[in-house]
Amino acid sequence: MEQTTCCVVGGGPAGMVLALLLARAGVPVTVLEKHGDFLRDFRGDTVHPSTLALLDDLGLAERFARLPQRRVNTVQLPVGTGRSTVTVADLTVLPGPYNYVAMVPQWDLLDLLADEARREPSFHLRMNTEVTSFLVESGRVTGVRYRTSDGRTGELHAALTVACDGRGSLARTRPELRLRRFTCPMDAWWFRLPRHEGDPRGLVGGAGDRFLTAMIDRGDYWQCAALIPKGTDTQRRAAGLDRFLAEFTTAVPWIADRTNALHSWDEVKLLDVRLDRLRRWHRPGLLCIGDAAHAMSPVFGIGINLAVQDAVAAARYLVGPLRQGTVGLRDVRGVQRRRRPTTVATQALQRMAHAAVIGPVLQGRSPLGSAERAQHMARLLTGSRWLRRLPAYFVAYGALRERPPGAAVR
């Protein structure tokens, strides 16, 4: 019978961070990842100061610094009738050294975490292994059933199973966890365009006719996002790619000389944007963290870092009980109690951005109402150094900063 102490379902940022922390503390942990590698495009690639500080605590800061990356230290939104931008978060007002957001391909971060975790004898990573169902005995989850890419099936028994497999998590189908959904005004198109020397650096935004753009500097190319009104993907595609590119270059004029690199709609991927959270993140023997517990909007790009902080808190709460063989409902409930307020506050902030900025732009209206109101907001956010620190700290660390368990620190 295959057995481990902690079965982590999903090798994303939350799953790999949790597994590394547990393995360093001597807890036997097995990660099941359904893909054969981490190379998937258009994923959350923002690494905020909370995660940068964690990597430093784990002795990985130097290795991370060698990864290809760009740095961003401001978050800007278009406001007013003229769609001028307002800086809503300036991370440079925070103390260093991590007062910026690092833009790093997620697969590079995951490879780094996996390589480091493999140094621990209690860590096991099994790629090409998809979880198909949970093992349940007397109302308690006791592990998972899985299927490998070559068709082999099996069971892995565990004292605790942690779902870190995103918003498509199998755990979300369990009715007792009760999923609560919030209205989102947008979906997102993802695509690539070449980047030239002399282009802006970092994260660049803009606003067009009923769409918003966000462009992430990848060195030799731009990872582009266009936020479109919810449910209009088919309609807008029917209008033609040339029409969209013309609208896009109106919003971002300096990129007009290379839009012909986008040849067909097949190169434009749709993200169905969701904002939701489970009312319960746990049941006996099971815990959900990251997007499995709460799917986030792409606003501010903070989903990956919220998931990582979930993993850090979970490791701190669970290391002792897992080592002692006493992990129970009280322990997994404690993780939700710790992390739920931050999740609720973050989603409330995103819903405000949806209502005040994104929704109006996608409906063809002025964000934040009048230009005077927009300018008043700008003066309010930038007029006081202490007031400027609040949104900056929230973007950087969330409502609550988590510290890793001492046994995992190097």
MOFENJO-V933162 format. One record per residue. N is the residue number from 0. RES is the residue in one small letter. PHI is phi in radians with two decimals (none if undefined). OMEGA is omega as a letter, one per 40 degrees, with the letter a starting at -180 (none if undefined). Layout:
BEGIN
((N;RES;PHI;OMEGA) (N;RES;PHI;OMEGA))
END
This chain:
BEGIN
((0;m;none;i) (1;e;-1.29;a) (2;q;-2.59;i) (3;t;-2.57;i) (4;t;-1.44;i) (5;c;-2.25;i) (6;c;-1.76;i) (7;v;-1.79;a) (8;v;-1.67;i) (9;g;1.90;a) (10;g;-1.79;i) (11;g;-1.46;a) (12;p;-1.00;a) (13;a;-1.13;a) (14;g;-1.14;a) (15;m;-1.26;i) (16;v;-1.15;i) (17;l;-1.05;a) (18;a;-1.11;i) (19;l;-1.11;a) (20;l;-1.12;i) (21;l;-1.15;a) (22;a;-1.12;i) (23;r;-1.13;i) (24;a;-1.52;i) (25;g;1.54;i) (26;v;-1.54;i) (27;p;-1.10;a) (28;v;-2.43;i) (29;t;-2.17;i) (30;v;-1.77;i) (31;l;-1.89;a) (32;e;-2.12;a) (33;k;-1.28;i) (34;h;-1.56;i) (35;g;-1.51;i) (36;d;-2.74;a) (37;f;-1.75;a) (38;l;-1.46;i) (39;r;-2.22;a) (40;d;-1.46;i) (41;f;1.05;i) (42;r;-1.98;i) (43;g;-1.12;a) (44;d;-2.11;i) (45;t;-1.61;i) (46;v;-1.96;a) (47;h;-1.48;a) (48;p;-0.94;i) (49;s;-1.05;i) (50;t;-1.33;i) (51;l;-1.07;i) (52;a;-1.14;i) (53;l;-1.09;i) (54;l;-1.04;i) (55;d;-1.12;i) (56;d;-1.01;a) (57;l;-1.53;i) (58;g;1.34;a) (59;l;-1.95;a) (60;a;-1.09;a) (61;e;-1.17;i) (62;r;-1.15;i) (63;f;-1.14;a) (64;a;-1.10;i) (65;r;-1.43;i) (66;l;-1.27;i) (67;p;-1.10;a) (68;q;-2.80;i) (69;r;-2.14;a) (70;r;-2.08;i) (71;v;-2.21;a) (72;n;-2.19;i) (73;t;-2.37;i) (74;v;-2.04;a) (75;q;-2.13;i) (76;l;-2.22;i) (77;p;-1.34;a) (78;v;-2.42;i) (79;g;1.28;a) (80;t;-1.16;i) (81;g;-1.52;i) (82;r;1.01;i) (83;s;-1.20;a) (84;t;-1.65;i) (85;v;-2.12;i) (86;t;-1.38;a) (87;v;-1.69;i) (88;a;-2.67;i) (89;d;-2.08;a) (90;l;-1.29;a) (91;t;-1.21;i) (92;v;-1.36;i) (93;l;-1.50;i) (94;p;-1.15;i) (95;g;-1.36;e) (96;p;-1.45;a) (97;y;-1.86;i) (98;n;-2.00;i) (99;y;-2.72;i) (100;v;-1.84;i) (101;a;-1.60;i) (102;m;-1.71;a) (103;v;-2.29;i) (104;p;-0.93;a) (105;q;-1.07;a) (106;w;-1.11;i) (107;d;-1.16;i) (108;l;-1.10;a) (109;l;-1.16;i) (110;d;-1.08;i) (111;l;-1.07;a) (112;l;-1.12;a) (113;a;-1.15;i) (114;d;-1.07;a) (115;e;-1.20;a) (116;a;-1.14;a) (117;r;-1.11;i) (118;r;-1.28;a) (119;e;-1.62;a) (120;p;-1.12;a) (121;s;-1.58;a) (122;f;-1.79;i) (123;h;-2.43;i) (124;l;-2.06;a) (125;r;-2.06;i) (126;m;-1.41;i) (127;n;0.95;a) (128;t;-2.26;a) (129;e;-1.79;i) (130;v;-1.34;a) (131;t;-1.87;i) (132;s;-2.93;i) (133;f;-1.70;i) (134;l;-1.54;a) (135;v;-2.27;i) (136;e;-2.31;i) (137;s;0.92;i) (138;g;1.43;a) (139;r;-1.98;i) (140;v;-1.27;a) (141;t;-2.04;i) (142;g;2.54;a) (143;v;-2.45;i) (144;r;-1.74;a) (145;y;-2.42;i) (146;r;-2.39;i) (147;t;-1.56;a) (148;s;-1.14;i) (149;d;-1.61;i) (150;g;1.62;i) (151;r;-1.29;i) (152;t;-2.10;i) (153;g;-3.01;i) (154;e;-2.24;i) (155;l;-2.15;i) (156;h;-1.56;a) (157;a;-2.62;i) (158;a;-1.17;i) (159;l;-2.54;i) (160;t;-1.96;a) (161;v;-2.02;i) (162;a;-1.45;i) (163;c;-2.20;a) (164;d;-1.77;i) (165;g;1.35;a) (166;r;-1.25;i) (167;g;-1.65;a) (168;s;-1.00;i) (169;l;-1.06;a) (170;a;-1.10;a) (171;r;-1.20;i) (172;t;-1.41;a) (173;r;-1.34;a) (174;p;-1.11;a) (175;e;-1.21;i) (176;l;-1.46;i) (177;r;0.97;a) (178;l;-1.42;i) (179;r;-1.93;a) (180;r;-1.88;i) (181;f;-2.08;a) (182;t;-1.20;i) (183;c;-2.04;a) (184;p;-1.49;a) (185;m;-2.50;i) (186;d;-2.05;a) (187;a;-2.30;i) (188;w;-1.76;i) (189;w;-2.03;i) (190;f;-2.80;a) (191;r;-2.03;i) (192;l;-2.39;a) (193;p;-1.09;i) (194;r;-1.95;a) (195;h;-1.92;i) (196;e;-1.07;a) (197;g;1.66;i) (198;d;-1.19;i) (199;p;-1.01;i) (200;r;-1.96;i) (201;g;1.42;a) (202;l;-1.88;a) (203;v;-2.09;a) (204;g;-2.10;i) (205;g;-2.92;a) (206;a;-2.35;i) (207;g;-2.11;i) (208;d;-1.38;a) (209;r;1.06;i) (210;f;-2.72;i) (211;l;-2.08;i) (212;t;-2.06;i) (213;a;-2.45;a) (214;m;-2.17;a) (215;i;-1.79;a) (216;d;-1.22;i) (217;r;-1.91;a) (218;g;1.62;a) (219;d;-1.74;i) (220;y;-2.65;i) (221;w;-1.77;i) (222;q;-1.58;a) (223;c;-1.83;i) (224;a;-2.20;i) (225;a;-2.15;i) (226;l;-1.50;a) (227;i;-2.09;i) (228;p;-0.97;a) (229;k;-0.95;i) (230;g;1.37;a) (231;t;-1.81;a) (232;d;-0.98;a) (233;t;-1.09;a) (234;q;-1.08;a) (235;r;-1.27;i) (236;r;-1.14;i) (237;a;-1.11;i) (238;a;-1.26;i) (239;g;1.87;i) (240;l;-1.16;a) (241;d;-1.06;i) (242;r;-1.13;i) (243;f;-1.09;a) (244;l;-1.12;i) (245;a;-1.13;i) (246;e;-1.15;a) (247;f;-1.12;a) (248;t;-1.24;i) (249;t;-1.17;i) (250;a;-1.35;a) (251;v;-2.26;a) (252;p;-1.06;a) (253;w;-1.24;a) (254;i;-1.80;a) (255;a;-1.10;a) (256;d;-1.36;a) (257;r;-2.38;i) (258;t;-1.18;i) (259;n;-1.21;i) (260;a;-1.26;i) (261;l;-1.63;a) (262;h;-1.65;a) (263;s;-2.68;i) (264;w;-1.13;i) (265;d;-1.07;a) (266;e;-1.54;i) (267;v;-1.92;a) (268;k;-1.71;a) (269;l;-1.62;i) (270;l;-1.90;i) (271;d;-1.35;a) (272;v;-1.27;i) (273;r;-2.28;i) (274;l;-2.41;a) (275;d;-2.76;i) (276;r;-2.79;i) (277;l;-1.32;i) (278;r;-1.26;i) (279;r;-2.15;a) (280;w;-1.67;a) (281;h;-2.63;i) (282;r;-2.66;a) (283;p;-0.93;i) (284;g;1.50;a) (285;l;-2.40;i) (286;l;-2.39;i) (287;c;-1.93;i) (288;i;-2.41;a) (289;g;1.12;a) (290;d;-1.12;i) (291;a;-1.12;i) (292;a;-1.66;a) (293;h;-2.74;i) (294;a;-1.37;a) (295;m;-1.87;i) (296;s;-1.23;i) (297;p;-1.24;a) (298;v;-0.99;a) (299;f;1.24;i) (300;g;1.01;a) (301;i;-1.82;a) (302;g;-1.07;a) (303;i;-1.09;a) (304;n;-1.33;i) (305;l;-1.12;i) (306;a;-1.13;i) (307;v;-1.12;i) (308;q;-1.16;i) (309;d;-0.99;a) (310;a;-1.13;i) (311;v;-1.12;i) (312;a;-1.11;i) (313;a;-1.07;i) (314;a;-1.07;a) (315;r;-1.13;a) (316;y;-1.29;a) (317;l;-1.82;a) (318;v;-0.95;a) (319;g;-1.06;i) (320;p;-1.05;i) (321;l;-1.20;i) (322;r;-1.18;a) (323;q;-1.55;a) (324;g;1.27;a) (325;t;-2.06;a) (326;v;-1.05;a) (327;g;-2.52;a) (328;l;-1.06;a) (329;r;-1.07;a) (330;d;-1.24;a) (331;v;-1.24;i) (332;r;-1.11;i) (333;g;-1.09;i) (334;v;-1.12;i) (335;q;-1.12;i) (336;r;-1.05;a) (337;r;-1.25;a) (338;r;-1.68;a) (339;r;-1.05;a) (340;p;-1.01;i) (341;t;-1.12;i) (342;t;-1.07;a) (343;v;-1.09;a) (344;a;-1.14;a) (345;t;-1.15;i) (346;q;-1.17;i) (347;a;-1.11;i) (348;l;-1.14;i) (349;q;-1.15;i) (350;r;-1.13;i) (351;m;-1.11;i) (352;a;-1.12;i) (353;h;-1.03;a) (354;a;-1.30;a) (355;a;-1.59;a) (356;v;-2.13;a) (357;i;-1.19;i) (358;g;-0.96;i) (359;p;-1.01;i) (360;v;-1.07;a) (361;l;-1.21;i) (362;q;-1.65;i) (363;g;1.44;i) (364;r;-1.86;i) (365;s;-1.31;i) (366;p;-1.19;i) (367;l;1.11;i) (368;g;1.41;a) (369;s;-1.32;i) (370;a;-1.09;i) (371;e;-1.10;i) (372;r;-1.13;i) (373;a;-1.10;i) (374;q;-1.16;i) (375;h;-1.08;i) (376;m;-1.10;a) (377;a;-1.07;i) (378;r;-1.13;a) (379;l;-1.13;a) (380;l;-1.29;a) (381;t;-1.86;a) (382;g;-1.31;a) (383;s;-2.17;i) (384;r;-1.06;a) (385;w;-1.20;i) (386;l;-1.18;i) (387;r;-1.14;a) (388;r;-1.26;a) (389;l;-1.10;i) (390;p;-1.14;i) (391;a;-1.13;i) (392;y;-1.16;a) (393;f;-1.13;i) (394;v;-1.12;a) (395;a;-1.30;a) (396;y;-2.20;a) (397;g;1.36;a) (398;a;-1.27;a) (399;l;-2.57;a) (400;r;-1.52;a) (401;e;-1.84;i) (402;r;-2.01;a) (403;p;-1.26;i) (404;p;-1.11;a) (405;g;-0.97;a) (406;a;-1.15;a) (407;a;-1.67;a) (408;v;-1.39;i) (409;r;-2.11;none))
END
